[in-house]
Amino acid sequence: MIINLLLVALGVVLLTTGGEALIRGSLAAANKMGVSPLLSGLLIVGFGTSAPELVVSIDAAMNARPDIAIGNVVGSNISNILLILGLCAVITPLAVKPLVLRRDAVTVVAATVLFLVLVGGSALARIDAAIFLVTLFAYLFWAYRTERFGSAPSAELHKAEATEITALPRTVLWITTAVVFGLLLLIGGSQVLLKGAVGIAEALGLSEAVIGLTLVAVGTSLPELSISVIAAFRRHADVAIGNILGSNIFNLLGILGISALLQPLPVHSRILQFDQWVMLGAALILAVFLYTGKRLTRFEGALLLLGYAAYVGLSFTVFNG
């Protein structure tokens, strides 16, 4: 048991370090190639923080661990909203402009509803994966056009996300090293984390779905946690919330799309009965909080944290099968 816990801890460290190195190397490469801060923030930072979830879910899918592959995504989306945004709002109230986040907040809810519809048959097939990926590309095209050619204030959000990451490598050698090193750490970390997580599930008599939805999900969400907390301390509310919304969109449409395209994924009954509804509820609650008060207050952040505590409690008691 101790060895499995150490494997999980080591896997989380490798994934976090690898994700950071990949993001910094990719941002530096984008700067070298003259890519706009808007596109860098939208693609590299907004979705790059989901790299740990991506490699873990792909690794799990290819190793016939569908409960971890899907549980990792669903659990990450739940923890992103309830845990990470709850923590950020407790640190400092997150005032937002509805026009800045309206598109992404609506997309998160729509992507969640799409997930519920596609898993209605208790599995994600390759046709479902194709629908996810087409929807993701449509969202990216829509997002870039509205921000590049329109007057959407969210363009400033993604530019700010690109500048939130500092200490970028400067030379081609260091940029290449950062990208390759980051990818290797992500791949190695995913295998170590997967081995430890499966071992813990077996030792405690828990299903792999429970471990994927909680332990693995929180571990792979650490890049989102670090960027959002830093943004909260710097009073960059739009970056904190925008980072989470972008990550949740990519988790559902990109990660599940790629994973199910490589290997069709049966969905655990527990996710169908409980977790997908928690994910939808969290997305709807966040949307209500953002659009009614135009901010995420400390009280609302505390409510989100309490909601996550209740979710984890139920995960290991009522829904631990």
Contacts in CASP RR format, 6 or more apart in sequence:
PFRMAT RR
TARGET T0000
AUTHOR 0000-0000-0000
METHOD contacts of the structure
MODEL  1
MIINLLLVALGVVLLTTGGEALIRGSLAAANKMGVSPLLSGLLIVGFGTS
APELVVSIDAAMNARPDIAIGNVVGSNISNILLILGLCAVITPLAVKPLV
LRRDAVTVVAATVLFLVLVGGSALARIDAAIFLVTLFAYLFWAYRTERFG
SAPSAELHKAEATEITALPRTVLWITTAVVFGLLLLIGGSQVLLKGAVGI
AEALGLSEAVIGLTLVAVGTSLPELSISVIAAFRRHADVAIGNILGSNIF
NLLGILGISALLQPLPVHSRILQFDQWVMLGAALILAVFLYTGKRLTRFE
GALLLLGYAAYVGLSFTVFNG
1 200 0 8 1.000
1 203 0 8 1.000
4 195 0 8 1.000
4 196 0 8 1.000
4 197 0 8 1.000
4 199 0 8 1.000
4 200 0 8 1.000
4 203 0 8 1.000
5 196 0 8 1.000
5 200 0 8 1.000
7 192 0 8 1.000
7 193 0 8 1.000
7 195 0 8 1.000
7 196 0 8 1.000
8 193 0 8 1.000
8 196 0 8 1.000
8 197 0 8 1.000
8 200 0 8 1.000
8 215 0 8 1.000
10 189 0 8 1.000
10 192 0 8 1.000
10 193 0 8 1.000
11 188 0 8 1.000
11 189 0 8 1.000
11 190 0 8 1.000
11 192 0 8 1.000
11 193 0 8 1.000
12 193 0 8 1.000
12 219 0 8 1.000
12 220 0 8 1.000
12 222 0 8 1.000
14 185 0 8 1.000
14 186 0 8 1.000
14 188 0 8 1.000
14 189 0 8 1.000
14 192 0 8 1.000
14 193 0 8 1.000
15 52 0 8 1.000
15 55 0 8 1.000
15 56 0 8 1.000
15 185 0 8 1.000
15 186 0 8 1.000
15 189 0 8 1.000
15 190 0 8 1.000
15 193 0 8 1.000
15 219 0 8 1.000
15 220 0 8 1.000
15 222 0 8 1.000
16 52 0 8 1.000
16 219 0 8 1.000
16 222 0 8 1.000
16 223 0 8 1.000
16 226 0 8 1.000
17 182 0 8 1.000
17 185 0 8 1.000
18 51 0 8 1.000
18 181 0 8 1.000
18 182 0 8 1.000
18 183 0 8 1.000
18 185 0 8 1.000
18 186 0 8 1.000
19 48 0 8 1.000
19 49 0 8 1.000
19 51 0 8 1.000
19 52 0 8 1.000
19 182 0 8 1.000
19 185 0 8 1.000
19 186 0 8 1.000
19 223 0 8 1.000
20 223 0 8 1.000
20 226 0 8 1.000
21 178 0 8 1.000
21 179 0 8 1.000
21 181 0 8 1.000
21 182 0 8 1.000
21 185 0 8 1.000
22 48 0 8 1.000
22 51 0 8 1.000
22 178 0 8 1.000
22 179 0 8 1.000
22 182 0 8 1.000
22 183 0 8 1.000
22 186 0 8 1.000
23 44 0 8 1.000
23 45 0 8 1.000
23 48 0 8 1.000
23 49 0 8 1.000
23 51 0 8 1.000
23 165 0 8 1.000
23 223 0 8 1.000
24 165 0 8 1.000
24 167 0 8 1.000
24 168 0 8 1.000
24 169 0 8 1.000
24 178 0 8 1.000
25 168 0 8 1.000
25 169 0 8 1.000
25 175 0 8 1.000
25 178 0 8 1.000
25 179 0 8 1.000
26 44 0 8 1.000
26 48 0 8 1.000
26 179 0 8 1.000
27 40 0 8 1.000
27 44 0 8 1.000
27 45 0 8 1.000
27 162 0 8 1.000
27 165 0 8 1.000
27 168 0 8 1.000
28 168 0 8 1.000
28 169 0 8 1.000
28 170 0 8 1.000
28 174 0 8 1.000
28 175 0 8 1.000
28 178 0 8 1.000
29 175 0 8 1.000
29 179 0 8 1.000
30 39 0 8 1.000
30 40 0 8 1.000
30 44 0 8 1.000
31 40 0 8 1.000
31 168 0 8 1.000
32 172 0 8 1.000
32 175 0 8 1.000
36 148 0 8 1.000
37 158 0 8 1.000
37 159 0 8 1.000
37 162 0 8 1.000
37 163 0 8 1.000
38 144 0 8 1.000
38 147 0 8 1.000
38 148 0 8 1.000
38 155 0 8 1.000
38 158 0 8 1.000
38 159 0 8 1.000
38 162 0 8 1.000
39 144 0 8 1.000
39 158 0 8 1.000
40 158 0 8 1.000
40 162 0 8 1.000
41 158 0 8 1.000
41 159 0 8 1.000
41 161 0 8 1.000
41 162 0 8 1.000
42 140 0 8 1.000
42 143 0 8 1.000
42 144 0 8 1.000
42 147 0 8 1.000
42 158 0 8 1.000
42 161 0 8 1.000
43 140 0 8 1.000
44 162 0 8 1.000
45 158 0 8 1.000
45 161 0 8 1.000
45 162 0 8 1.000
45 164 0 8 1.000
45 165 0 8 1.000
45 227 0 8 1.000
45 243 0 8 1.000
46 158 0 8 1.000
46 161 0 8 1.000
46 242 0 8 1.000
46 243 0 8 1.000
46 246 0 8 1.000
46 247 0 8 1.000
46 250 0 8 1.000
47 246 0 8 1.000
47 247 0 8 1.000
47 250 0 8 1.000
48 223 0 8 1.000
48 250 0 8 1.000
49 223 0 8 1.000
49 224 0 8 1.000
49 227 0 8 1.000
49 243 0 8 1.000
49 247 0 8 1.000
50 76 0 8 1.000
50 223 0 8 1.000
50 224 0 8 1.000
50 247 0 8 1.000
50 250 0 8 1.000
50 251 0 8 1.000
50 255 0 8 1.000
51 186 0 8 1.000
51 223 0 8 1.000
52 186 0 8 1.000
52 190 0 8 1.000
52 219 0 8 1.000
52 220 0 8 1.000
52 221 0 8 1.000
52 222 0 8 1.000
52 223 0 8 1.000
53 72 0 8 1.000
53 73 0 8 1.000
53 76 0 8 1.000
53 220 0 8 1.000
53 221 0 8 1.000
53 251 0 8 1.000
53 255 0 8 1.000
54 254 0 8 1.000
54 255 0 8 1.000
54 258 0 8 1.000
55 186 0 8 1.000
55 187 0 8 1.000
55 189 0 8 1.000
55 190 0 8 1.000
56 68 0 8 1.000
56 69 0 8 1.000
56 72 0 8 1.000
56 190 0 8 1.000
56 193 0 8 1.000
56 194 0 8 1.000
56 216 0 8 1.000
56 220 0 8 1.000
57 68 0 8 1.000
57 69 0 8 1.000
57 70 0 8 1.000
57 72 0 8 1.000
57 73 0 8 1.000
57 255 0 8 1.000
57 256 0 8 1.000
57 259 0 8 1.000
58 69 0 8 1.000
58 190 0 8 1.000
58 255 0 8 1.000
58 258 0 8 1.000
58 259 0 8 1.000
58 262 0 8 1.000
59 187 0 8 1.000
59 190 0 8 1.000
59 191 0 8 1.000
59 194 0 8 1.000
60 66 0 8 1.000
60 68 0 8 1.000
60 69 0 8 1.000
60 72 0 8 1.000
60 194 0 8 1.000
60 259 0 8 1.000
61 69 0 8 1.000
61 259 0 8 1.000
61 260 0 8 1.000
61 262 0 8 1.000
61 263 0 8 1.000
61 265 0 8 1.000
62 262 0 8 1.000
62 263 0 8 1.000
63 194 0 8 1.000
64 263 0 8 1.000
65 194 0 8 1.000
65 198 0 8 1.000
65 208 0 8 1.000
66 263 0 8 1.000
66 265 0 8 1.000
66 266 0 8 1.000
66 267 0 8 1.000
66 268 0 8 1.000
67 207 0 8 1.000
67 208 0 8 1.000
67 209 0 8 1.000
67 212 0 8 1.000
67 268 0 8 1.000
68 194 0 8 1.000
68 197 0 8 1.000
68 198 0 8 1.000
68 208 0 8 1.000
68 209 0 8 1.000
68 211 0 8 1.000
68 212 0 8 1.000
68 216 0 8 1.000
69 259 0 8 1.000
69 265 0 8 1.000
70 124 0 8 1.000
70 209 0 8 1.000
70 256 0 8 1.000
70 259 0 8 1.000
70 265 0 8 1.000
70 267 0 8 1.000
70 268 0 8 1.000
70 271 0 8 1.000
71 209 0 8 1.000
71 212 0 8 1.000
71 213 0 8 1.000
71 216 0 8 1.000
71 217 0 8 1.000
71 268 0 8 1.000
71 271 0 8 1.000
71 275 0 8 1.000
72 212 0 8 1.000
72 213 0 8 1.000
72 216 0 8 1.000
72 217 0 8 1.000
72 220 0 8 1.000
73 217 0 8 1.000
73 251 0 8 1.000
73 252 0 8 1.000
73 255 0 8 1.000
73 256 0 8 1.000
74 213 0 8 1.000
74 217 0 8 1.000
74 271 0 8 1.000
74 275 0 8 1.000
74 276 0 8 1.000
74 279 0 8 1.000
75 212 0 8 1.000
75 213 0 8 1.000
75 214 0 8 1.000
75 217 0 8 1.000
75 275 0 8 1.000
75 279 0 8 1.000
76 217 0 8 1.000
76 218 0 8 1.000
76 220 0 8 1.000
76 221 0 8 1.000
76 247 0 8 1.000
76 248 0 8 1.000
76 251 0 8 1.000
77 112 0 8 1.000
77 248 0 8 1.000
77 251 0 8 1.000
77 252 0 8 1.000
77 279 0 8 1.000
77 282 0 8 1.000
77 283 0 8 1.000
78 213 0 8 1.000
78 217 0 8 1.000
78 275 0 8 1.000
78 278 0 8 1.000
78 279 0 8 1.000
78 282 0 8 1.000
78 308 0 8 1.000
78 311 0 8 1.000
79 217 0 8 1.000
79 218 0 8 1.000
79 221 0 8 1.000
79 308 0 8 1.000
80 221 0 8 1.000
80 224 0 8 1.000
80 244 0 8 1.000
80 247 0 8 1.000
80 248 0 8 1.000
80 251 0 8 1.000
81 244 0 8 1.000
81 248 0 8 1.000
81 282 0 8 1.000
81 283 0 8 1.000
81 285 0 8 1.000
81 286 0 8 1.000
81 304 0 8 1.000
82 282 0 8 1.000
82 304 0 8 1.000
82 305 0 8 1.000
82 307 0 8 1.000
82 308 0 8 1.000
82 311 0 8 1.000
83 218 0 8 1.000
83 221 0 8 1.000
83 225 0 8 1.000
83 304 0 8 1.000
83 305 0 8 1.000
83 308 0 8 1.000
84 221 0 8 1.000
84 224 0 8 1.000
84 225 0 8 1.000
84 228 0 8 1.000
84 229 0 8 1.000
84 244 0 8 1.000
85 94 0 8 1.000
85 228 0 8 1.000
85 240 0 8 1.000
85 241 0 8 1.000
85 244 0 8 1.000
85 286 0 8 1.000
85 296 0 8 1.000
85 301 0 8 1.000
85 304 0 8 1.000
86 296 0 8 1.000
86 300 0 8 1.000
86 301 0 8 1.000
86 302 0 8 1.000
86 304 0 8 1.000
86 305 0 8 1.000
86 308 0 8 1.000
87 225 0 8 1.000
87 229 0 8 1.000
87 232 0 8 1.000
87 301 0 8 1.000
87 305 0 8 1.000
88 94 0 8 1.000
88 228 0 8 1.000
88 229 0 8 1.000
88 231 0 8 1.000
88 232 0 8 1.000
88 240 0 8 1.000
88 296 0 8 1.000
89 232 0 8 1.000
89 296 0 8 1.000
89 297 0 8 1.000
89 298 0 8 1.000
89 300 0 8 1.000
89 301 0 8 1.000
89 302 0 8 1.000
89 304 0 8 1.000
90 298 0 8 1.000
90 301 0 8 1.000
90 302 0 8 1.000
90 305 0 8 1.000
91 229 0 8 1.000
91 232 0 8 1.000
91 233 0 8 1.000
92 232 0 8 1.000
92 233 0 8 1.000
92 235 0 8 1.000
92 237 0 8 1.000
93 237 0 8 1.000
93 295 0 8 1.000
93 296 0 8 1.000
93 297 0 8 1.000
93 298 0 8 1.000
94 232 0 8 1.000
94 237 0 8 1.000
94 240 0 8 1.000
94 241 0 8 1.000
94 295 0 8 1.000
94 296 0 8 1.000
95 237 0 8 1.000
95 294 0 8 1.000
95 295 0 8 1.000
96 237 0 8 1.000
96 238 0 8 1.000
96 241 0 8 1.000
96 290 0 8 1.000
96 294 0 8 1.000
96 295 0 8 1.000
96 296 0 8 1.000
97 153 0 8 1.000
97 238 0 8 1.000
97 294 0 8 1.000
98 290 0 8 1.000
98 291 0 8 1.000
98 294 0 8 1.000
99 152 0 8 1.000
99 153 0 8 1.000
99 154 0 8 1.000
100 152 0 8 1.000
100 153 0 8 1.000
100 154 0 8 1.000
100 156 0 8 1.000
100 157 0 8 1.000
100 238 0 8 1.000
101 154 0 8 1.000
101 157 0 8 1.000
101 238 0 8 1.000
101 241 0 8 1.000
101 242 0 8 1.000
101 245 0 8 1.000
101 290 0 8 1.000
102 291 0 8 1.000
103 142 0 8 1.000
103 143 0 8 1.000
103 146 0 8 1.000
103 152 0 8 1.000
103 154 0 8 1.000
104 143 0 8 1.000
104 154 0 8 1.000
104 242 0 8 1.000
104 245 0 8 1.000
104 246 0 8 1.000
104 249 0 8 1.000
105 245 0 8 1.000
105 286 0 8 1.000
105 287 0 8 1.000
105 290 0 8 1.000
105 291 0 8 1.000
106 287 0 8 1.000
107 139 0 8 1.000
107 245 0 8 1.000
107 249 0 8 1.000
108 245 0 8 1.000
108 246 0 8 1.000
108 248 0 8 1.000
108 249 0 8 1.000
108 283 0 8 1.000
108 286 0 8 1.000
108 287 0 8 1.000
109 280 0 8 1.000
109 283 0 8 1.000
109 284 0 8 1.000
109 287 0 8 1.000
111 135 0 8 1.000
111 248 0 8 1.000
111 249 0 8 1.000
111 252 0 8 1.000
111 253 0 8 1.000
112 252 0 8 1.000
112 276 0 8 1.000
112 279 0 8 1.000
112 280 0 8 1.000
112 283 0 8 1.000
113 280 0 8 1.000
114 131 0 8 1.000
114 132 0 8 1.000
114 135 0 8 1.000
114 252 0 8 1.000
114 253 0 8 1.000
115 252 0 8 1.000
115 256 0 8 1.000
115 276 0 8 1.000
115 279 0 8 1.000
116 276 0 8 1.000
116 280 0 8 1.000
118 124 0 8 1.000
118 128 0 8 1.000
118 131 0 8 1.000
118 132 0 8 1.000
119 128 0 8 1.000
119 267 0 8 1.000
119 271 0 8 1.000
119 272 0 8 1.000
119 276 0 8 1.000
120 272 0 8 1.000
121 267 0 8 1.000
122 266 0 8 1.000
122 267 0 8 1.000
122 269 0 8 1.000
122 272 0 8 1.000
123 264 0 8 1.000
123 265 0 8 1.000
123 266 0 8 1.000
123 267 0 8 1.000
124 256 0 8 1.000
124 257 0 8 1.000
124 260 0 8 1.000
124 264 0 8 1.000
124 265 0 8 1.000
124 267 0 8 1.000
125 260 0 8 1.000
125 264 0 8 1.000
126 260 0 8 1.000
126 261 0 8 1.000
126 264 0 8 1.000
128 257 0 8 1.000
128 260 0 8 1.000
129 256 0 8 1.000
129 257 0 8 1.000
129 258 0 8 1.000
129 259 0 8 1.000
129 260 0 8 1.000
129 261 0 8 1.000
130 257 0 8 1.000
130 261 0 8 1.000
132 252 0 8 1.000
132 253 0 8 1.000
132 254 0 8 1.000
132 256 0 8 1.000
132 257 0 8 1.000
132 260 0 8 1.000
133 253 0 8 1.000
133 254 0 8 1.000
133 257 0 8 1.000
133 258 0 8 1.000
133 261 0 8 1.000
135 253 0 8 1.000
136 249 0 8 1.000
136 250 0 8 1.000
136 253 0 8 1.000
136 254 0 8 1.000
136 257 0 8 1.000
139 249 0 8 1.000
139 253 0 8 1.000
143 154 0 8 1.000
146 152 0 8 1.000
146 154 0 8 1.000
147 154 0 8 1.000
147 155 0 8 1.000
147 158 0 8 1.000
148 155 0 8 1.000
156 238 0 8 1.000
157 238 0 8 1.000
157 239 0 8 1.000
157 242 0 8 1.000
160 236 0 8 1.000
160 238 0 8 1.000
160 239 0 8 1.000
161 227 0 8 1.000
161 239 0 8 1.000
161 242 0 8 1.000
161 243 0 8 1.000
164 227 0 8 1.000
164 230 0 8 1.000
164 231 0 8 1.000
164 234 0 8 1.000
164 236 0 8 1.000
164 239 0 8 1.000
165 227 0 8 1.000
169 175 0 8 1.000
169 177 0 8 1.000
169 178 0 8 1.000
193 216 0 8 1.000
193 219 0 8 1.000
193 220 0 8 1.000
194 216 0 8 1.000
197 208 0 8 1.000
197 211 0 8 1.000
197 212 0 8 1.000
197 215 0 8 1.000
197 216 0 8 1.000
198 208 0 8 1.000
198 211 0 8 1.000
200 206 0 8 1.000
200 211 0 8 1.000
200 215 0 8 1.000
201 207 0 8 1.000
201 208 0 8 1.000
201 210 0 8 1.000
201 211 0 8 1.000
206 316 0 8 1.000
206 320 0 8 1.000
206 321 0 8 1.000
207 268 0 8 1.000
207 270 0 8 1.000
207 320 0 8 1.000
207 321 0 8 1.000
209 268 0 8 1.000
209 270 0 8 1.000
209 271 0 8 1.000
209 321 0 8 1.000
210 270 0 8 1.000
210 315 0 8 1.000
210 316 0 8 1.000
210 319 0 8 1.000
210 320 0 8 1.000
210 321 0 8 1.000
213 271 0 8 1.000
213 275 0 8 1.000
213 315 0 8 1.000
214 312 0 8 1.000
214 315 0 8 1.000
214 316 0 8 1.000
224 243 0 8 1.000
224 244 0 8 1.000
224 247 0 8 1.000
227 239 0 8 1.000
227 240 0 8 1.000
227 243 0 8 1.000
228 239 0 8 1.000
228 240 0 8 1.000
228 243 0 8 1.000
228 244 0 8 1.000
229 240 0 8 1.000
231 237 0 8 1.000
231 239 0 8 1.000
231 240 0 8 1.000
231 243 0 8 1.000
232 240 0 8 1.000
237 295 0 8 1.000
237 296 0 8 1.000
241 290 0 8 1.000
241 296 0 8 1.000
248 283 0 8 1.000
256 265 0 8 1.000
259 265 0 8 1.000
270 319 0 8 1.000
270 321 0 8 1.000
273 319 0 8 1.000
274 314 0 8 1.000
274 319 0 8 1.000
275 319 0 8 1.000
278 311 0 8 1.000
282 304 0 8 1.000
285 304 0 8 1.000
286 296 0 8 1.000
286 304 0 8 1.000
289 296 0 8 1.000
289 300 0 8 1.000
290 296 0 8 1.000
END
